[in-house]
Each structure stands twice: as structure tokens, then as C-alpha cells.
Amino acid sequence: MSAYNTMLVAIDLTEEAPQVLEKAKAMSVAHGANLVLVHVVEPVGYAYGGDIPMDLTELQTQLDKAAREQLAAYGEQYGVEKTNQIVTVGRPESEIHRLVKEQAADLVIVGSHGRKGFQLLLGSTANGVLHGTECDVLAIRIR
């Protein structure tokens, strides 16, 4: 029996995502685990604090569509089924915690920049995931 059955891989869709995906894929093969790719799109209103009185629905829709397309491309490249590709809108830490329970994940894999200090080492999202989930969290160092 494998230590991990479902690995939730939270990526930010930057050019650094393949570094996380390569290691996640290798781990899933080694453990015979199911990979679930996740990207959380933050609401556009967060960026502006709600101070701008304009409808940002179209912009949010475009961001969501672009994220789904890019995640689908990664899914195809790394052999992850469409049903295991999730794009959601919200706060990354909260959405990842929710998805861990929903997907019955026993490992969350996130990218991390190797800066100084614990909070900087993990980054705010990785740190938030680590301190709020009930399963193991693996931070892949981004180079």
C-alpha cells in the first residue's frame, strides 16, 4: 500500500510550474497515486480592494478561461485527466484546504522559492496551506 493515494498539486501557472509538475509526476508514478492539478484564480476585486466602481465580470471571465486553457495544456503534457484539472476562484489557501477535503487528498504539493526565513522560505500561499491542512504538504523548491 502506498503512503499517498491522491496528490493535489497547486500551481500558479507561471513559467516555474513545470518544475513542480515534473517532481509531482515522478512522485505520483512512484507511489501509484492519482494527481489532481489545481489553480486558484484570485478574484479581480481583491487586486483593487473594491475601490473602483466598475464591473470586472468580463475581466474575471477572461482570467478564468485563460487559466483553464493553460491548466489543460499542463494536464495533457503531464498525463492528468480532465476530471482531475480544477480551476477555482477564491483565496488560494482557503480553496486548497477545501479541495483537500473534497478530493480526499493525502498530500498537497506546492512550489516554494528558497528565500531566507521560514515565512519567506515557503511564501505566503505555501505557508497558509501548510498551517491549515490536515494532510502532508510538500514544498518543491523553485530554482
DSSP file (Angstrom, degrees, kcal/mol; ACC not computed):
  #  RESIDUE AA STRUCTURE BP1 BP2  ACC     N-H-->O    O-->H-N    N-H-->O    O-->H-N    TCO  KAPPA ALPHA  PHI   PSI    X-CA   Y-CA   Z-CA
    1    1 A M              0   0    0      0, 0.0     2,-0.1     0, 0.0     4,-0.0   0.000 360.0 360.0 360.0 135.9    0.0    0.0    0.0
    2    2 A S        -     0   0    0     29,-0.2     3,-0.1     1,-0.1    29,-0.1  -0.412 360.0-130.6 -78.2 151.6    1.3    3.4   -1.0
    3    3 A A  S    S+     0   0    0      1,-0.2     2,-0.4    -2,-0.1    -1,-0.1   0.793  97.4  37.6 -68.8 -27.6    1.8    6.2    1.5
    4    4 A Y        +     0   0    0     27,-0.1    -1,-0.2     1,-0.1     3,-0.1  -0.985  51.7 169.4-130.7 135.4   -0.1    8.5   -0.8
    5    5 A N  S    S+     0   0    0     -2,-0.4    29,-3.5     1,-0.3     2,-0.5   0.739  76.6  30.8-108.8 -38.4   -3.2    7.8   -2.9
    6    6 A T  E     -a   34   0A   0     27,-0.2   100,-2.2    98,-0.2   101,-1.1  -0.977  64.6-168.0-129.9 119.4   -4.2   11.3   -4.1
    7    7 A M  E     -ab  35 107A   0     27,-3.1    29,-2.6    -2,-0.5     2,-0.6  -0.929   8.7-154.9-109.4 119.4   -1.8   14.2   -4.6
    8    8 A L  E     -ab  36 108A   0     99,-2.9   101,-2.9    -2,-0.6     2,-0.7  -0.844   9.6-161.1 -94.2 118.1   -3.2   17.6   -5.0
    9    9 A V  E     -ab  37 109A   0     27,-3.3    29,-2.8    -2,-0.6     2,-0.7  -0.886   1.2-162.6-107.2 109.2   -0.7   19.8   -7.0
   10   10 A A  E     +ab  38 110A   0     99,-2.3   101,-0.5    -2,-0.7     2,-0.3  -0.818  16.9 176.2 -94.7 116.4   -1.4   23.5   -6.6
   11   11 A I        -     0   0    0     27,-2.7    29,-0.4    -2,-0.7    60,-0.0  -0.870  33.7-146.6-123.3 156.0    0.3   25.5   -9.3
   12   12 A D        -     0   0    0     -2,-0.3     3,-0.1    27,-0.1    27,-0.1   0.378  40.8-121.4-101.3   3.3    0.4   29.2  -10.2
   13   13 A L        +     0   0    0      1,-0.2     2,-0.1    57,-0.0    26,-0.0   0.715  67.2 133.0  65.0  23.4    0.7   28.8  -14.0
   14   14 A T  S >  S-     0   0    0      1,-0.1     3,-1.5     0, 0.0    -1,-0.2  -0.341  80.1 -90.2 -88.1-179.6    3.9   30.7  -14.2
   15   15 A E  T 3  S+     0   0    0      1,-0.3     4,-0.2     2,-0.1    -1,-0.1   0.611 126.4  64.0 -67.1 -10.4    7.0   29.5  -16.1
   16   16 A E  T >> S+     0   0    0      1,-0.2     3,-1.2     2,-0.1     4,-0.9   0.594  75.4  90.0 -87.7 -12.0    8.1   27.8  -12.9
   17   17 A A  H X> S+     0   0    0     -3,-1.5     4,-2.6     1,-0.3     3,-0.7   0.857  77.2  62.1 -56.2 -40.2    5.1   25.5  -12.8
   18   18 A P  H 3> S+     0   0    0      0, 0.0     4,-2.8     0, 0.0    -1,-0.3   0.827  96.5  60.4 -58.4 -29.4    6.9   22.7  -14.8
   19   19 A Q  H <> S+     0   0    0     -3,-1.2     4,-1.2     2,-0.2    -2,-0.2   0.912 111.2  39.7 -61.7 -40.7    9.5   22.4  -12.0
   20   20 A V  H <X S+     0   0    0     -4,-0.9     4,-2.5    -3,-0.7    -1,-0.2   0.912 115.8  51.4 -72.1 -44.4    6.7   21.5   -9.6
   21   21 A L  H  X S+     0   0    0     -4,-2.6     4,-2.8     1,-0.2     5,-0.2   0.866 104.8  55.9 -65.1 -37.8    4.9   19.3  -12.1
   22   22 A E  H  X S+     0   0    0     -4,-2.8     4,-2.0    -5,-0.2    -1,-0.2   0.942 113.7  40.1 -59.6 -47.8    7.9   17.3  -13.0
   23   23 A K  H  X S+     0   0    0     -4,-1.2     4,-2.4    -5,-0.2    -2,-0.2   0.890 114.7  52.4 -70.6 -38.9    8.5   16.3   -9.4
   24   24 A A  H  X S+     0   0    0     -4,-2.5     4,-2.5     2,-0.2    -2,-0.2   0.918 110.1  49.0 -62.4 -43.1    4.8   15.7   -8.7
   25   25 A K  H  X S+     0   0    0     -4,-2.8     4,-2.2     2,-0.2    -2,-0.2   0.926 110.9  49.7 -62.7 -45.4    4.5   13.4  -11.7
   26   26 A A  H  X S+     0   0    0     -4,-2.0     4,-2.4    -5,-0.2    -1,-0.2   0.903 112.5  48.0 -60.8 -41.5    7.6   11.4  -10.7
   27   27 A M  H  X S+     0   0    0     -4,-2.4     4,-2.3     2,-0.2     6,-0.3   0.899 109.6  52.1 -66.2 -40.5    6.2   11.1   -7.1
   28   28 A S  H  X>S+     0   0    0     -4,-2.5     5,-2.1     1,-0.2     4,-1.0   0.892 111.6  46.8 -65.3 -37.7    2.7   10.0   -8.4
   29   29 A V  H  <5S+     0   0    0     -4,-2.2     3,-0.4     3,-0.2    -1,-0.2   0.933 112.4  49.9 -66.7 -45.6    4.3    7.3  -10.5
   30   30 A A  H  <5S+     0   0    0     -4,-2.4    -2,-0.2     1,-0.2    -1,-0.2   0.854 120.9  35.0 -61.5 -36.0    6.5    6.1   -7.7
   31   31 A H  H  <5S-     0   0    0     -4,-2.3    -1,-0.2    -5,-0.1    -2,-0.2   0.511 104.4-123.4 -96.5  -6.3    3.5    5.9   -5.3
   32   32 A G  T  <5 +     0   0    0     -4,-1.0    -3,-0.2    -3,-0.4     2,-0.2   0.853  60.8 156.8  64.5  33.0    0.9    4.8   -7.8
   33   33 A A      < -     0   0    0     -5,-2.1     2,-0.4    -6,-0.3   -27,-0.2  -0.535  47.5-113.2 -96.6 158.5   -1.0    7.9   -6.8
   34   34 A N  E     -a    6   0A   0    -29,-3.5   -27,-3.1    -2,-0.2     2,-0.4  -0.734  29.3-141.9 -85.8 130.7   -3.7    9.9   -8.5
   35   35 A L  E     -a    7   0A   0     -2,-0.4     2,-0.5   -29,-0.2   -27,-0.2  -0.818  14.1-170.6 -97.5 136.2   -2.7   13.5   -9.5
   36   36 A V  E     -a    8   0A   0    -29,-2.6   -27,-3.3    -2,-0.4     2,-0.4  -0.985  12.6-150.4-122.8 117.7   -5.1   16.4   -9.2
   37   37 A L  E     -ac   9  85A   0     47,-2.8    49,-3.1    -2,-0.5     2,-0.4  -0.738  17.9-175.1 -90.6 134.7   -4.0   19.7  -10.7
   38   38 A V  E     +ac  10  86A   0    -29,-2.8   -27,-2.7    -2,-0.4     2,-0.4  -0.990  15.4 178.0-133.6 136.2   -5.3   22.9   -9.1
   39   39 A H  E     - c   0  87A   0     47,-2.3    49,-2.0    -2,-0.4     2,-0.6  -0.995  15.7-153.0-132.9 132.8   -5.0   26.5   -9.9
   40   40 A V  E     - c   0  88A   0     -2,-0.4     2,-0.6   -29,-0.4    49,-0.2  -0.918   4.7-154.5-108.4 120.1   -6.8   29.2   -7.9
   41   41 A V  E     - c   0  89A   0     47,-3.1    49,-2.0    -2,-0.6     3,-0.1  -0.815  18.7-134.3 -90.1 121.7   -7.7   32.4   -9.6
   42   42 A E        -     0   0    0     -2,-0.6    49,-0.1    47,-0.2     5,-0.1  -0.557  31.4 -97.7 -75.8 141.0   -7.9   35.2   -7.1
   43   43 A P    >>  -     0   0    0      0, 0.0     3,-1.7     0, 0.0     4,-0.7  -0.321  25.8-130.7 -58.0 135.6  -11.0   37.5   -7.6
   44   44 A V  H >> S+     0   0    0      1,-0.3     4,-1.0     2,-0.2     3,-0.9   0.845 105.2  67.6 -57.4 -34.8  -10.1   40.6   -9.5
   45   45 A G  H 3>>S+     0   0    0      1,-0.2     4,-1.2     2,-0.2     5,-1.0   0.792  90.6  63.0 -57.6 -29.3  -11.8   42.7   -6.9
   46   46 A Y  H <45S+     0   0    0     -3,-1.7    -1,-0.2     1,-0.2     3,-0.2   0.889  98.9  54.7 -62.2 -38.9   -9.1   41.7   -4.4
   47   47 A A  H <<5S+     0   0    0     -3,-0.9    -1,-0.2    -4,-0.7    -2,-0.2   0.833 118.5  33.0 -65.0 -32.4   -6.5   43.4   -6.5
   48   48 A Y  H ><5S-     0   0    0     -4,-1.0     3,-1.8    -3,-0.2    -1,-0.2   0.465 100.2-129.8-104.7  -3.3   -8.4   46.7   -6.4
   49   49 A G  T 3<5 -     0   0    0     -4,-1.2    -3,-0.2     1,-0.3    -4,-0.1   0.665  59.8 -75.2  65.3  15.5   -9.9   46.4   -3.0
   50   50 A G  T 3 <S+     0   0    0     -5,-1.0    -1,-0.3    -6,-0.2    -4,-0.1   0.612 105.8 121.6  74.3  10.3  -13.4   47.1   -4.3
   51   51 A D    <   +     0   0    0     -3,-1.8    -2,-0.1    -6,-0.2    -1,-0.1   0.696  52.3  78.0 -80.5 -19.7  -12.4   50.8   -4.7
   52   52 A I  S    S-     0   0    0     -4,-0.2     2,-2.2    -7,-0.1    -2,-0.1  -0.812  76.1-142.9 -96.7 117.4  -13.1   51.1   -8.4
   53   53 A P        +     0   0    0      0, 0.0     2,-0.3     0, 0.0    -1,-0.1  -0.464  60.6 107.9 -80.2  75.4  -16.8   51.3   -9.2
   54   54 A M  S    S-     0   0    0     -2,-2.2     2,-0.7    -4,-0.0    -2,-0.1  -0.984  75.7-101.3-146.6 157.5  -16.8   49.2  -12.4
   55   55 A D        +     0   0    0     -2,-0.3     3,-0.3     1,-0.1     4,-0.2  -0.700  32.5 178.0 -82.2 116.5  -17.9   45.8  -13.5
   56   56 A L     >  +     0   0    0     -2,-0.7     4,-2.5     1,-0.2     5,-0.2   0.193  48.9 108.9-102.9  14.7  -15.0   43.4  -13.5
   57   57 A T  H  > S+     0   0    0      1,-0.2     4,-2.5     2,-0.2     5,-0.2   0.905  77.7  49.3 -59.5 -45.5  -17.0   40.4  -14.6
   58   58 A E  H  > S+     0   0    0     -3,-0.3     4,-2.3     2,-0.2    -1,-0.2   0.912 111.8  48.6 -63.6 -42.5  -15.6   40.3  -18.1
   59   59 A L  H  > S+     0   0    0      2,-0.2     4,-2.4     1,-0.2    -1,-0.2   0.922 111.9  49.5 -62.3 -44.4  -12.0   40.5  -16.9
   60   60 A Q  H  X S+     0   0    0     -4,-2.5     4,-2.3     1,-0.2    -2,-0.2   0.896 110.4  51.1 -61.8 -40.7  -12.6   37.8  -14.3
   61   61 A T  H  X S+     0   0    0     -4,-2.5     4,-2.4     2,-0.2    -1,-0.2   0.899 110.2  49.1 -63.3 -42.0  -14.2   35.6  -17.0
   62   62 A Q  H  X S+     0   0    0     -4,-2.3     4,-2.5     2,-0.2    -2,-0.2   0.904 111.2  49.2 -65.3 -42.0  -11.2   36.1  -19.3
   63   63 A L  H  X S+     0   0    0     -4,-2.4     4,-2.2     2,-0.2    -2,-0.2   0.909 112.1  48.9 -62.8 -42.1   -8.7   35.2  -16.4
   64   64 A D  H  X S+     0   0    0     -4,-2.3     4,-2.3     2,-0.2    -2,-0.2   0.916 112.0  48.3 -63.6 -44.5  -10.7   32.1  -15.6
   65   65 A K  H  X S+     0   0    0     -4,-2.4     4,-2.2     2,-0.2    -2,-0.2   0.921 112.0  48.8 -63.1 -45.5  -10.8   31.0  -19.3
   66   66 A A  H  X S+     0   0    0     -4,-2.5     4,-2.4     1,-0.2    -1,-0.2   0.899 111.4  50.4 -62.7 -40.7   -7.0   31.6  -19.7
   67   67 A A  H  X S+     0   0    0     -4,-2.2     4,-2.7     1,-0.2     5,-0.2   0.906 109.7  50.1 -64.0 -42.1   -6.3   29.6  -16.5
   68   68 A R  H  X S+     0   0    0     -4,-2.3     4,-2.2     2,-0.2    -2,-0.2   0.899 111.8  48.5 -63.4 -40.9   -8.5   26.7  -17.7
   69   69 A E  H  X S+     0   0    0     -4,-2.2     4,-1.8     2,-0.2    -2,-0.2   0.919 114.2  44.9 -65.6 -44.1   -6.7   26.6  -21.1
   70   70 A Q  H  X S+     0   0    0     -4,-2.4     4,-2.1     2,-0.2    -2,-0.2   0.901 113.5  49.6 -69.2 -40.0   -3.2   26.7  -19.5
   71   71 A L  H  X S+     0   0    0     -4,-2.7     4,-2.8     1,-0.2    -1,-0.2   0.891 109.3  53.2 -65.0 -38.3   -4.1   24.1  -16.9
   72   72 A A  H  X S+     0   0    0     -4,-2.2     4,-2.5    -5,-0.2    -1,-0.2   0.886 107.1  51.9 -63.1 -38.7   -5.5   21.9  -19.6
   73   73 A A  H  X S+     0   0    0     -4,-1.8     4,-2.4     2,-0.2    -2,-0.2   0.919 112.1  45.3 -64.2 -43.4   -2.2   22.2  -21.5
   74   74 A Y  H  X S+     0   0    0     -4,-2.1     4,-2.5     2,-0.2    -2,-0.2   0.903 111.2  54.3 -65.0 -40.4   -0.3   21.1  -18.4
   75   75 A G  H  <>S+     0   0    0     -4,-2.8     5,-3.2     1,-0.2     4,-0.4   0.916 110.9  44.9 -59.3 -44.1   -2.7   18.3  -17.8
   76   76 A E  H ><5S+     0   0    0     -4,-2.5     3,-0.8     3,-0.2    -1,-0.2   0.919 113.4  50.4 -65.2 -44.1   -2.2   17.0  -21.3
   77   77 A Q  H 3<5S+     0   0    0     -4,-2.4    -2,-0.2     1,-0.2    -1,-0.2   0.865 119.2  36.4 -62.8 -37.5    1.6   17.3  -21.1
   78   78 A Y  T 3<5S-     0   0    0     -4,-2.5    -1,-0.2    -5,-0.1    -2,-0.2   0.257 113.4-110.5-104.9  11.8    1.8   15.5  -17.7
   79   79 A G  T < 5 +     0   0    0     -3,-0.8     2,-0.6    -4,-0.4    -3,-0.2   0.869  62.0 152.3  68.3  38.9   -1.0   12.9  -18.4
   80   80 A V      < -     0   0    0     -5,-3.2    -1,-0.2    -6,-0.2    -2,-0.1  -0.905  45.6-118.6-105.7 124.4   -3.6   14.3  -15.9
   81   81 A E    >   -     0   0    0     -2,-0.6     3,-1.8   -46,-0.2    -5,-0.0  -0.167  20.1-116.4 -59.1 150.6   -7.2   13.5  -16.8
   82   82 A K  G >  S+     0   0    0      1,-0.3     3,-1.7     2,-0.2    -1,-0.1   0.852 115.6  61.2 -55.2 -37.1   -9.6   16.4  -17.5
   83   83 A T  G 3  S+     0   0    0      1,-0.3    -1,-0.3     3,-0.0    -2,-0.1   0.674 102.8  52.6 -67.2 -14.8  -11.6   15.4  -14.4
   84   84 A N  G <  S+     0   0    0     -3,-1.8   -47,-2.8   -48,-0.0     2,-0.5   0.052  88.1  93.6-107.9  23.8   -8.5   16.0  -12.3
   85   85 A Q  E <   -c   37   0A   0     -3,-1.7     2,-0.5   -49,-0.2   -47,-0.2  -0.966  55.8-177.0-117.2 115.6   -7.9   19.5  -13.5
   86   86 A I  E     -c   38   0A   0    -49,-3.1   -47,-2.3    -2,-0.5     2,-0.5  -0.952  15.8-179.6-123.2 125.1   -9.5   22.1  -11.3
   87   87 A V  E     +c   39   0A   0     -2,-0.5     2,-0.3   -49,-0.2   -47,-0.2  -0.991  19.3 168.2-116.2 127.6   -9.6   25.9  -11.7
   88   88 A T  E     -c   40   0A   0    -49,-2.0   -47,-3.1    -2,-0.5     2,-0.4  -0.916  30.0-124.8-136.2 161.7  -11.5   27.7   -9.0
   89   89 A V  E     +c   41   0A   0     -2,-0.3     2,-0.3   -49,-0.2   -47,-0.2  -0.914  62.1  62.0-111.9 133.6  -11.9   31.3   -7.8
   90   90 A G  S    S-     0   0    0    -49,-2.0    -2,-0.1    -2,-0.4     3,-0.0  -0.978  91.3 -24.4 154.6-162.6  -11.1   32.5   -4.3
   91   91 A R     >  -     0   0    0     -2,-0.3     4,-2.7     1,-0.1     5,-0.3  -0.723  58.3-133.4 -80.7 127.2   -8.3   32.8   -1.8
   92   92 A P  H  > S+     0   0    0      0, 0.0     4,-2.6     0, 0.0     5,-0.2   0.887 101.6  47.6 -51.8 -48.5   -5.6   30.2   -2.6
   93   93 A E  H  > S+     0   0    0      1,-0.2     4,-2.4     2,-0.2     5,-0.2   0.935 115.1  45.4 -61.1 -46.4   -5.1   28.9    0.9
   94   94 A S  H  > S+     0   0    0      1,-0.2     4,-2.3     2,-0.2    -1,-0.2   0.909 114.3  47.6 -64.3 -43.5   -8.9   28.5    1.6
   95   95 A E  H  X S+     0   0    0     -4,-2.7     4,-2.7     2,-0.2    -1,-0.2   0.893 111.6  50.3 -66.8 -39.5   -9.6   26.9   -1.8
   96   96 A I  H  X S+     0   0    0     -4,-2.6     4,-2.3    -5,-0.3    -2,-0.2   0.922 110.4  50.1 -64.9 -43.0   -6.7   24.4   -1.4
   97   97 A H  H  X S+     0   0    0     -4,-2.4     4,-1.4    -5,-0.2    -2,-0.2   0.922 112.5  47.7 -59.4 -43.4   -7.9   23.5    2.1
   98   98 A R  H  X S+     0   0    0     -4,-2.3     4,-2.5     1,-0.2    -2,-0.2   0.923 112.4  48.6 -62.9 -44.7  -11.4   22.9    0.7
   99   99 A L  H  X S+     0   0    0     -4,-2.7     4,-2.9     1,-0.2     6,-0.3   0.819 102.8  61.5 -69.3 -31.2  -10.2   20.9   -2.2
  100  100 A V  H  X>S+     0   0    0     -4,-2.3     5,-2.1     2,-0.2     4,-0.5   0.937 112.1  39.0 -57.6 -45.9   -8.0   18.7    0.0
  101  101 A K  H ><5S+     0   0    0     -4,-1.4     3,-0.7     3,-0.2    -2,-0.2   0.936 116.8  50.0 -69.2 -46.5  -11.2   17.6    1.8
  102  102 A E  H 3<5S+     0   0    0     -4,-2.5    -2,-0.2     1,-0.2    -1,-0.2   0.866 119.2  36.9 -61.4 -39.1  -13.3   17.4   -1.3
  103  103 A Q  H 3<5S-     0   0    0     -4,-2.9    -1,-0.2    -5,-0.2    -2,-0.2   0.440 104.7-126.0 -93.6  -1.4  -10.7   15.3   -3.2
  104  104 A A  T <<5 -     0   0    0     -3,-0.7    -3,-0.2    -4,-0.5   -98,-0.2   0.901  44.7-179.0  54.2  43.6   -9.7   13.2   -0.2
  105  105 A A      < -     0   0    0     -5,-2.1   -98,-0.2    -6,-0.3    -1,-0.2  -0.476  26.5-170.6 -74.5 142.7   -6.1   14.3   -0.9
  106  106 A D  S    S+     0   0    0   -100,-2.2    30,-1.1     1,-0.3     2,-0.3   0.367  74.6  36.9-113.2   2.3   -3.4   12.9    1.4
  107  107 A L  E     -bd   7 136A   0   -101,-1.1   -99,-2.9    28,-0.2     2,-0.5  -0.946  62.0-160.4-151.5 132.8   -0.6   15.1    0.0
  108  108 A V  E     -bd   8 137A   0     28,-2.3    30,-3.3    -2,-0.3     2,-0.5  -0.952  11.5-160.8-108.9 132.0   -0.5   18.7   -1.2
  109  109 A I  E     +bd   9 138A   0   -101,-2.9   -99,-2.3    -2,-0.5     2,-0.3  -0.964  17.5 166.6-115.8 126.2    2.4   19.7   -3.4
  110  110 A V  E     -bd  10 139A   0     28,-2.5    30,-3.4    -2,-0.5     2,-0.2  -0.907  34.5-110.2-132.7 159.9    3.2   23.4   -3.9
  111  111 A G  E     - d   0 140A   0   -101,-0.5     2,-0.4    -2,-0.3    30,-0.2  -0.629  32.4-169.7 -87.9 151.9    6.1   25.4   -5.2
  112  112 A S  E     - d   0 141A   0     28,-2.7    30,-3.7    -2,-0.2     2,-0.4  -0.996  19.3-135.3-145.4 136.2    8.4   27.4   -2.9
  113  113 A H  E     - d   0 142A   0     -2,-0.4     2,-2.0     7,-0.2    30,-0.1  -0.756  27.3-123.9 -88.7 136.7   11.1   29.9   -3.5
  114  114 A G        +     0   0    0     28,-0.7     7,-0.2    -2,-0.4     2,-0.1  -0.449  55.5 144.6 -83.2  69.2   14.2   29.4   -1.4
  115  115 A R        -     0   0    0     -2,-2.0     2,-0.2     5,-0.6     8,-0.0  -0.380  55.3 -78.3 -95.2-179.4   14.4   32.7    0.3
  116  116 A K  S    S+     0   0    0     -2,-0.1     4,-0.4     4,-0.1    -1,-0.1  -0.521  91.0  27.2 -84.0 146.4   15.6   33.4    3.9
  117  117 A G  S  > S-     0   0    0     -2,-0.2     4,-3.1     3,-0.2     5,-0.2   0.261  90.4 -86.9  84.4 149.9   13.4   32.7    6.9
  118  118 A F  H  > S+     0   0    0      2,-0.2     4,-2.1     1,-0.2     5,-0.3   0.924 125.9  44.3 -60.1 -50.2   10.5   30.3    7.4
  119  119 A Q  H  > S+     0   0    0      1,-0.2     4,-2.6     2,-0.2    -1,-0.2   0.917 119.2  43.6 -63.4 -41.4    7.8   32.5    6.0
  120  120 A L  H  4 S+     0   0    0     -4,-0.4    -5,-0.6     2,-0.2    -7,-0.2   0.854 108.7  59.9 -70.6 -33.5    9.9   33.6    3.1
  121  121 A L  H  < S+     0   0    0     -4,-3.1    -2,-0.2     1,-0.2    -1,-0.2   0.938 120.1  25.3 -58.4 -48.1   11.1   30.1    2.5
  122  122 A L  H  X S-     0   0    0     -4,-2.1     4,-0.6    -5,-0.2    -2,-0.2   0.791 105.1-134.5 -88.1 -29.2    7.6   28.8    1.9
  123  123 A G  H  X  -     0   0    0     -4,-2.6     4,-2.6    -5,-0.3     5,-0.2  -0.038  34.5 -74.9  84.8 161.5    6.0   32.0    0.7
  124  124 A S  H  > S+     0   0    0      2,-0.2     4,-2.2     1,-0.2    -1,-0.1   0.886 130.1  44.9 -65.8 -40.8    2.6   33.2    1.9
  125  125 A T  H  > S+     0   0    0      2,-0.2     4,-2.5     1,-0.2     5,-0.2   0.957 116.0  45.2 -68.9 -49.3    0.5   30.8    0.0
  126  126 A A  H  X S+     0   0    0     -4,-0.6     4,-2.6     1,-0.2    -2,-0.2   0.901 114.6  49.9 -60.4 -40.4    2.6   27.7    0.8
  127  127 A N  H  X S+     0   0    0     -4,-2.6     4,-2.2     2,-0.2    -1,-0.2   0.909 110.6  49.6 -64.2 -42.4    2.8   28.8    4.4
  128  128 A G  H  < S+     0   0    0     -4,-2.2    -2,-0.2    -5,-0.2    -1,-0.2   0.877 112.1  48.3 -63.7 -38.4   -1.0   29.2    4.6
  129  129 A V  H >X S+     0   0    0     -4,-2.5     3,-1.3     1,-0.2     4,-0.9   0.938 110.9  51.1 -65.7 -47.1   -1.5   25.8    3.0
  130  130 A L  H 3< S+     0   0    0     -4,-2.6     3,-0.4     1,-0.3    -2,-0.2   0.892 112.3  45.8 -57.5 -43.1    0.9   24.2    5.5
  131  131 A H  T 3< S+     0   0    0     -4,-2.2    -1,-0.3     1,-0.2    -2,-0.2   0.323 117.4  40.6 -89.7  10.0   -0.8   25.7    8.5
  132  132 A G  T <4 S+     0   0    0     -3,-1.3     2,-0.3    -4,-0.2    -1,-0.2   0.408  94.0  84.5-135.6   3.9   -4.3   25.0    7.6
  133  133 A T     <  -     0   0    0     -4,-0.9     4,-0.1    -3,-0.4   -36,-0.1  -0.784  59.8-145.7-112.6 156.4   -4.5   21.5    6.1
  134  134 A E  S    S+     0   0    0     -2,-0.3     2,-0.2   -37,-0.1    -1,-0.1   0.448  78.3  68.8 -97.4  -1.4   -4.7   18.1    7.8
  135  135 A C  S    S-     0   0    0      1,-0.1   -28,-0.2    -5,-0.0    -2,-0.1  -0.561  96.6 -74.4-108.8 177.7   -2.6   16.2    5.2
  136  136 A D  E     -d  107   0A   0    -30,-1.1   -28,-2.3    -2,-0.2     2,-0.4  -0.352  41.7-152.2 -68.6 151.0    1.0   16.3    4.4
  137  137 A V  E     -d  108   0A   0    -30,-0.2     2,-0.5    -4,-0.1   -28,-0.2  -0.996   5.6-163.9-128.3 129.5    2.4   19.2    2.4
  138  138 A L  E     -d  109   0A   0    -30,-3.3   -28,-2.5    -2,-0.4     2,-0.6  -0.962   5.6-157.4-114.8 121.5    5.4   19.0    0.2
  139  139 A A  E     -d  110   0A   0     -2,-0.5     2,-0.5   -30,-0.2   -28,-0.2  -0.878   8.5-151.6 -99.2 118.1    7.1   22.3   -0.9
  140  140 A I  E     -d  111   0A   0    -30,-3.4   -28,-2.7    -2,-0.6     2,-0.3  -0.782  22.0-121.0 -89.4 124.5    9.1   21.9   -4.1
  141  141 A R  E     -d  112   0A   0     -2,-0.5     2,-0.5   -30,-0.2   -28,-0.2  -0.497  21.7-141.9 -70.0 126.3   12.0   24.3   -4.2
  142  142 A I  E      d  113   0A   0    -30,-3.7   -28,-0.7    -2,-0.3    -1,-0.1  -0.749 360.0 360.0 -87.9 129.7   11.8   26.6   -7.3
  143  143 A R              0   0    0     -2,-0.5    -1,-0.1  -127,-0.1   -30,-0.1   0.411 360.0 360.0-106.8 360.0   15.1   27.3   -8.9
